Amino acid sequence: MDKEKITRFADHLAAASREGVGVAPLTLLDPQFSEIEAYHVQLKTIERKVKDGARITGKKIGLTSRAMQTLLGVDQPDYGHLLDDMVVENNGELPFEYVLSPKVEAEIAFLLKRDLEGPVTIYDVMMATEYVVPALEIVDSRIANWQIKLEDTVADNASSGFYVLGGHPVKPQDLDLPLVGMAFYKNQELVNTGVGAAALGNPASCVAWLANKLYELGITLKAGEIILSGALSAAVEAKPGDVFHTRIAGLGSVGVRFGR
């Protein structure tokens, strides 16, 4: 592992956040940039943020739809870290200067009540989950114009931005997760619908994938962590002043507005 390159690429992405301007793709700077190197860049960024006082609150799973996997030429999801400074209050306002090129996704979030160490199954995920709630993820890219390949989004913490939790807690056993319906609104207009099966057939499958992926790296999902299980429909672009909310059957609603 080229530690100098890892540091340099982490600095490259940090400059985008600091200056509020998207930067060139890492895969353009180095066409040989690998997925494992990309995860090391992500970990370097998270390590720095934790050192500066941020706290890890969970993980997010991306690329759970077949369409997005096909677009980026991959056959599995990716993941990123959630931090306490990424949380937006339900129906709260996110200042637009905090983001570069945001898009919003509707998801189901899992709160773990005990550690989840791979190898695991969907059943293990259900038993380890305290409750599920509806969530909005504001994905964002430090790469200019979303000109990303898999390695770019992985390095960029899976294109994480912010997240919002809402609704009311429900035990996952009380829902048929693959068949749970979702309606997604932008400025009071219905823009997307989806079902739980849109995320690898079952949102719990996504969490199982994550636990097993992390097991390969010697990492365990911890009790108390929030896991964003993946988008139930396509991401929708956000502009200043936009308001988003979603309703998920059996779970309630969650919303966010962007400052002007």
Secondary structure, 3 states (H helix, E strand, C coil): CCHHHHHHHHHHHHHHHHHCCCECCHHHHCCCCCHHHHHHHHHHHHHHHHHCCCCEEEEEEECCCHHHHHHHCCCCCEEEEEEHHHEECCCEEECHHHCCCCEEEEEEEEEECCCECCCCCHHHHHHHEEEEEEEEEEECCCEHHHCCCHHHHHHCHHHCCEEEECCCCECHHHCCHHHCEEEEEECCEEEEEEEHHHCCCCHHHHHHHHHHHHHHCCCCECCCCEEECCCCCCCEECCCCCEEEEEECCCEEEEEEECC
